[in-house]
């Protein structure tokens, strides 16, 4: 590892680079979390659509809940 003296001009540059890459890493993590949340919402919306169709075809709430993993309250609230 390279070490620098306190008054060395390279230290501020390295500090800036370290800060830049640390911030960039956090931004990437935020994007990954956002993508995962969006995918989860999409899966939930798909389950709601399936439950609506099953409810229309007169499946029982228990059957719908078992197959879609939705709660009874979510299924009963569907129109």
Buried (B, 14 or more C-beta within 10 A) or exposed (E): EEEEEEEEEEEEEEEEEEEEEEEEEEEEEEEEEEEEEEEEEEEBEEBBEBBBEBBEEEBEBEEBBEEBEBEEEBBEEBE
